[in-house]
Amino acid sequence: MRGDVFDAFFRLIAQILRAVHFGLSRTQTGKLRGYAATMVIGATLILLSLALVL
């Protein structure tokens, strides 16, 4: 019984990491313009959230 709980836990972690890997690997297109746009959008969102908090 004990092994089953641990095995299930580690299988769940492996499945989550595979899903994260799949999602992140889909974003790696090699197109610099897309990366730059994403960075600008992310920086803008961070600055806006900081402006709202302060």
Secondary structure, 3 states (H helix, E strand, C coil): CHHHHHHHHHHHHHHHHHHHHHHHHHCCCCCHHHHHHHHHHHHHHHHHHHHHHC
